[in-house]
Amino acid sequence: MIMTDIVNLRQARKAKARAEREAEAERNRIRHGEPTSLRRARKDGERRTEHQHEGHRLVAARVGSADGDPPS
């Protein structure tokens, strides 16, 4: 005689439904991206970093006229 595992159908249906909901949630996370609050925080951090970077830029003193022509 071959013995098989006894399966509780209610638990199997719930597990299947749970897996389907999780798969749909993952698809939605991919489709809708990151939350607005995280997106704003990331952009603020990028702006802050860019501002710091620009603040450290070395600017050569311009010599010549306002239109950028070299002095003659």
C-alpha positions in Angstrom: 0.0 0.0 0.0 1.3 3.5 -0.9 1.0 6.1 1.9 0.5 9.8 0.9 0.6 12.8 3.1 -2.7 14.0 4.5 -3.4 17.6 3.3 -5.7 20.0 5.1 -7.5 21.6 2.2 -8.4 24.8 4.2 -4.8 25.4 5.1 -3.7 24.7 1.5 -6.2 27.2 0.1 -5.1 29.8 2.6 -1.5 29.3 1.8 -2.2 29.5 -2.0 -4.2 32.7 -1.5 -1.5 34.2 0.7 1.2 33.5 -1.9 -1.0 35.0 -4.6 -1.5 38.2 -2.5 2.2 38.5 -1.9 3.0 38.1 -5.6 0.5 40.8 -6.5 1.9 43.1 -3.7 5.4 42.6 -5.2 4.2 43.5 -8.7 2.5 46.6 -7.3 5.7 47.6 -5.4 7.6 47.4 -8.7 4.9 49.2 -10.6 4.4 52.1 -8.2 8.0 52.6 -7.1 9.0 54.2 -3.9 6.7 56.1 -1.5 6.6 59.9 -1.9 8.2 60.5 1.5 11.2 58.4 0.6 11.4 59.9 -2.9 11.4 63.4 -1.3 14.1 62.5 1.2 16.3 61.0 -1.5 15.9 64.1 -3.7 16.7 66.4 -0.7 19.8 64.4 0.0 20.9 64.6 -3.6 20.3 68.4 -3.7 22.3 68.8 -0.4 25.2 66.7 -1.8 25.2 68.7 -5.1 25.1 72.0 -3.2 28.1 70.9 -1.0 29.9 69.8 -4.1 29.3 73.1 -5.9 30.4 75.0 -2.8 33.8 73.4 -3.0 34.4 74.2 -6.7 37.4 76.2 -7.5 36.6 79.1 -9.8 39.3 80.8 -11.8 39.2 84.6 -11.7 38.0 85.9 -15.0 40.4 88.3 -16.7 39.1 90.4 -19.6 35.8 91.9 -20.6 32.4 90.8 -19.5 31.8 88.9 -22.8 34.7 86.6 -22.2 37.1 87.9 -24.7 40.7 87.8 -23.6 42.4 91.1 -22.9 44.3 92.6 -25.8 
